[in-house]
Amino acid sequence: MRVIVALGGNAVLERGQKPDAETQIARVALSAKALARLAEKHELIITHGNGPQVGMLALQSAADLGLSAPYPLDSLGAATQGMIGYWMLRALQNALPGRQILAMVTQTLVSAVDPAFEHPTKFVGQVYGQVEAEKLATEHGWTVRPDGPYWRRVVPSPAPQRVVETRLIRRMLREQVVVICAGGGGVPVIRDEHGRLSGVEAVIDKDLTASMLAEALDCDAFLILTDVPRVMRDFGTPRQSEIGHTTPHELRDLEFPAGSMGPKVEAVCRFVETTGDMAAIGRLDQAEQILEGTAGTIVTPNARWPLTSTL
């Protein structure tokens, strides 16, 4: 099968960990072992988050007295794509000796008039207590919001329209290359009236970009791999329960947090509704079992995967 994987932020950095390079490199090496097992059996495209890393670099840039202005978010997105892509490239090359693997810095087209630019929602950077977050917001002109028990910076997150390098990615897949791309949703860019590209101050949701890319590349399966075993119905209440095999229609009848599980559910629903193929949300270390239909929340048009499954 042709499989696209959207890695959650925990694949690079667990919540609450200091974003030291050594910590993230070790985490990526662990993630690469699970991804290598998929790559041995399937054509594989890998995307990843970059929220903590973009936020950290943005904070450093804003505090750098040697700069006349902080680096823009699109440039920081490109920088983190290169950095995390390099870590993943090296880890996968070590896990898959002899296999061709490519890490690409890719751009994602968005609309210049997307209303998201007026309503920041995407979490980036480290977590803070409320007092510290509000202090930083005052100092740097940020917008901050609660993220579970913590507070984080939020930035505009326009809807992805197309990954600019889609044709090149497809060519690499024909050559049996494992492709790492669209990190952090891709570098957000717009086209002017002459077709020229320019970056914009935003961060794109990686799961929505991965869903769009999965459709464009004719993927058979779209996996969002994170640190939760399954999507929960009525999360945080006495009635909460795991969702196994389901459909987009059933998921859309439920409520999910806008800043965390909501975009993931929306991404898998879009892919299944558009293609009729399989999407899933689950744990990275259970990726093989998810494709077998025995783990994760699996979303298909008829709530069955594979077709012979009785779950």
C-alpha positions, 0 to 999 in steps of 0.5 A: 500500500501507499501510506502517508503518516502524520506524526504527532509532536510526541514523535519528536518531543514529549509534552513538558520535556525541555526542547534540547537537541539531544532529547529530540534526536533520541526521541526521533530515533525511537520513532524511526524504528516504528516507521522503518517497519512500515517502510519495509512493507509499504510505500511511505510518506512521512509528515511531522509537527513542528509547533514547539520548535517554531515557537522556541525559535520565534521566542529566541528571535524576538529576544535577539537584540542583534536583529532589527526585527524577529524572523518571520514564521514562514522562515522559521517553519522552513528552518524547523522542517530542515532540522527535524527532517535531517534528524528523521533522515539520519535515523531512518537511514540507520534503521533502513540501511541501503534504502533511499530516503529523502527529506524535503523542505516543501511549501504549502499554498494558502489563500491570502484572504483566509479568515484564519489570519484574523483569528489565530488558533494554532498552538506553537511553542512551549507550554507556560503557566497563565501568568508567564504566558500573559507576560510574554504576550504583553512583551512580544505582542502574542495571542495566548490561549489555554492548552489543557492545564497549560497556556501557549501562544497561538498563531494564524492557521490558514487552510492548505490548498496544495503542496507546491512540490506534489509532482516531485514527491510523486516522482520520488515515490515511483523510485521507491524513495521514502519521502519526509515532507510537509513538516509542520504543514509546510511553509505557508506561501501565497501566489501574487497576480504574476504567479510569484510565491511569497511567505506569510506569517502563519503555521498550517495544521500538519494533519490537514496538509497531510490529508490533502497530500494523501488525496493528491498522491492517491494514498491507500491509507492515512495514519495520524500517529500520536501518543493516544491509543484511540479517539475517545467519545465524551473525553474527560467525563464519566461516560468516556469510551474508546472509538474503534472502527467508525465512519466520518458521519459518526465522528462528525456527530461528536464534539472534539477539542478544537485545539487538539483532537478536533483537527485530527478528526477533521483531517481523517474525515476529509480523506475518507469522505473524498477518497473512500479509503482508510484513515486512522488515529492511534499510537505510533508504536501500534502502526502495524496493528492499525493497518491490520485493523486491530488497534487505533480508531479506524475510519472507513466509509463502512466502519470496517477494515480490512473488509474481512474484519469482524471488529 
